[in-house]
Amino acid sequence: MPIHNPNPAYGANLEAFAGIPTFMRQPASRDLNGVDVAIVGVPFEGGATSFRSGTRFGSRKIRELSLIMWGYNNLLKVAPLDVLTVVDYGDVAVVPTNIRENIEAITNEVSTVLEAGPTVIALGGDHSISFPLLRAHAAKFGPLAVVHFDSHSDTTQGDIDHGTPFRQAIEAGLIDTDAYIQVGIRGPLDNANDIIAAERLGAKVLTIDKCFEMGIPAIIQSIRELMGERQVYVSLDIDSVDPAYAPGTGTPEVGGFTSYQMLQLVRGLNGLKLVGFDLVEVSPPYDHGDITAILAANLVFEFLSLLAIS
């Protein structure tokens, strides 16, 4: 069953192994007139990747693996590509080693997309890209409520890198700290105060132990109560998922969510006022059988489904 796409150049009527790998065969275009959602790649990993590099290839691989998905979301009862006009905007032009220049490039490019009207779904790249993405979104929407799925708080002190974007965003006034939740935090810490520091900055931290004690429905309820009627930005680090299900990531932490649990958590955001989404830290060189990229593509499909419902 091919994905609906009126332009045969993208291979809508071909098998998954053929054609041009835009996200789910959607047109590659920077014409944003009448567009609801723009898929934007941010292939940058210069944010001081701690251990295993390769996330610069993440956005391309997620697109490639999106070609194997059908178009109807049976649980949410929607075919998002029949409801939304979606384009694959391509990638932000990044310089591999200049993080300051890239922060400006990402902010400016994504601001241009947002000003034209579409919702942006950004494909990373390492987690440092969330800071410029939040800058661009806050410039349009004001301080944002944030749902942050991760195994790491990413609120450490220091210059901007993949371990500091949310501290940087809070200090820049981009996040409404009355509505900022971190979900799935776990693993050995740099020091005993890491989680305390995140909480002092205003984050509501749900460690993985709390999450498993609560159960998925209670986590979703906690998120929904905290977000309320605010405009919500979602940042999903794929290492929030256990490396048994998502090995292709730079800083894996054991004991995380299963693929199914992460799908449940994203679906649980249904009804929130969602204004932006990023999915980061997919590292294809470490991705056995592409299972991390397959999960990432499916999570983006779930978010598209939420936008279609709304």
N, C-alpha and C positions, 0 to 999 in steps of 0.2 A: 504494500500500500504506500504509494509515494506521498511525500509531503506536498501540500498545495503550494505551487509557485508558478505564476504565469510565464516566467521567462525560462525557456528550455536550456539556455546557455549555462545555467547553474546545475543542470542535471536532475531536475525534479522527477523525471521519469526514468532515471537510471538507478541501478543498484547502489548500495551504500559505498562500495569500493570504487565507484567511478564519479566523475564530475568534479566541480570546484567546491572545496570544503568551506563554504561560508556556514555560519551557524544555522543548522536545520534548513539548509538550502535557501535561506532568505537572501534577497538581492544585496549585493555589495554596492553600497551607495552612500554618498554624502549629501544627497538631496533629501532634506529633512521635512519638506513640505508635506503635511498630512500624516507624518510618521508618529506612531504611538510609543515605540520602544526602539532604542538604538543599542545594539551590542557593540561594546567598545573594548578592544584589546589594549592592555597596558603591559607590554612584555619587558618589564624592568625588574632586575634583581640586584641592583646596586645598593640596596639598603642593608649592607653588611650581613649577608646570609650567614647564619651561625655555623653551619656544618656542611650540608649537601647542596651544591648549586644546581641550577637547571630550571628554575621557575620562569626564566625568560621565554622558555618554550611552552609554558602552560597554556596560554590563550590559543595558540595554534592547535595544540593537541585536543583541547576541549572542543573546538570547532569540528575537528576531524571526527571525533567520537560522537558528536551530536547527530551525525548522518545516519546512525543506526536506530534512532528513536522514531516511533510512530507519533502521530500528531494529536491523539485524543487522551486526555487525562481522565481515566475511569473513576478514580476516587473523588476528584473535584468536579467531575461531570462537565468538562469544558474542553474544547479544542482551541487552544489559545491563538494559533495562527489563523483560524477562521474569524476570530474576534478582533485581533490586534493587527495593525500594520507595523511590521517589524523589518528593520534593515540591519545588515551587518556593516557597521560604520568603518570597519578596519581597525588599525592600530594607531595609537598615539606614537609619534616619532620620538624615540628616546635615545639618549646618549648613554652608552653602557656604564660609564664611570663617573658621571657628574650628577650627583643626587640633587643639588640645588637647582641646576638647570632643568632637571626632569620634573621637579616639584612644580616649577612654573609652567612647563610645557603641558603637564597633565591637567593642572588647574585651568589653564587657558583653553585647552582643547575641549575639555568636558563642559566648561562654562558655556562655550559656543553651542554645544549640543543642547544643553539645558535651556538656554535662551530661546532656541528654536522650538522648544515644546516637548520633545520626547523624554520619556523616562530612560535613564541610562542603566544598563547592566554591564558592569566592568569585569573583565576577565584578566586576572593577574598572571604572572608577576608576584613579587613578594609583598608582605603586608605593609611596607612603608608607603605603598601607593594609596592606602586609605586616607592618609593625611591630606594630600591634595584633592582627592575625591570629596572628602568632607568639606574642604575649603570651597570647592565649586558649588556643592549643594547648599551649604549654609549661606552663601552669597545670594542664592535665590530664595531659600525657604526660611532663613534665620536659623538659630540654634536648633539642633536636631535631637530628637529621641533616637537612641541607638540600641539595636540588638546586635550583640557581638558574640558569635560562636567561635570558640578558640580553646586550645589547651594552654595558652599563655596569655597573661593579662595585657602584655604589650603597653604597659604604662611605666616602664622603667625611666630613670632619669638619663639625660644625655641628649646629644644632638639627634636629629631625625635619622632613624634607621628602622628596620623591621620590628624592633623591640620597643619602640617609643611612640608610634603614631597616635595612640589615643591619649597619652599624656600631652603630646604636642597639640592635639585637637582641643582638649579641655582647656589648656592654658591659653589657646587662641580664641576661646569663647565659641567654638563651633558646635559643642555638645551641650545639650540641656542635661545637667548632671542629676536632675530630679527624675530623669527617665533614661538612665544608661545601665544596661544589664550585660554582664559577661556570663556566658553559659558554657560549662564543660572544663573549667580550669583544672589543671592537674599536673602531675609530674614533679621531679625534683626542682627546687627553686634556687635562684641565685643567692638569696639570703632569706632569713626568717620573716622579714617584713614585706616581702613582695606583694602578698595579697592585702595586707594591712594598708600598704601604700595606695593600692588601687581603690580600696574602700574610702580612704581619706580624701582621695580626689573626687569621690562621689559615686563610684561604681557600685552597683549591687552585684556581688560576686556569688555565682552558684558554682561551687567546685563540683567536680564529677561525683564526688562522694555524696554531696547534697542532692545532686540530680538523680542519682540512682536510689537514694532514700525516698525522694519525692515521687518519682515516676514521671513519665512523659506528660500525662494530662495535667499534673500539678505544675510542671515547669511551664507549660503553655499558658496556664491560668495566671501564673506569676508574671510572665512576660506581658500578657494582655492587660492585666491590672496596672502594671507600671507604665505602659505606653499610653493607655487611655485613648484620647482623641487627638494626640499629638501627631505631627508628621514624622514618620519613622524611616530611618536609614538602617539597612541590614548589612553587616560585614561578616562573611563566613570564611574563616580559615579552615582549609580542608583537614588540617591536623587536629581539628576538634573530633574528627572520626578516628577510631582506633586504627593503627597501622596494619592490623590484620585485614582491614577493609579498604584502607587508603594508604598504601606503603609509599606512594610517589609524592613525598613531601620533604622539605628541607630539614625540619626539626621534629621528627616523629616522637610521640609520647604514648606509651602503652596505656591500656585501661580506659579507652574512650568509647564514644557512641558507636553503635553499629550503623551500617548504611541505612537500614530501615528506620532506626530511631531518628537519624538526621532528616530523612524524608518526612517523618511524622512532625518533627519540630518545625520544619519550613512550612508544611501544610497548615500547621497550627497558627500561623501568622495571618491566616485568612480573615479579612475584615478590618485589619489595621490600615491606617492611612500611609501606605508604603510609597516613598518617593525616590528611593535609590537602593542599589544592591551591588556589592562587590563579592567576588569569589576569588580567593588568593591561595598562593603557596602550593599549587600543583607543580610537581617537578618530574616531568616525563622520563628523564634518565633513570629514575629509581622506581618507575611504575610498572611492576610486573603484570604483563597481560593487559595493560592499559586500564586496569580496574579503577584506579583513582580518577582518571579522566572520564571514564564512563559515568562514575558517580557524580562528578562535577557537572557534566553535561545534563544529567537528569535533575540535579538540584536547580540549575538554571531554568530548565523546562518547568519545574514546579513553581519557580518565581514568576515566570511568564504566565502560568495558569492563574496565579493569584491576581496579577494585574488584569488578566482578561475578565475574571469574575468581578473585580472592582469597577 
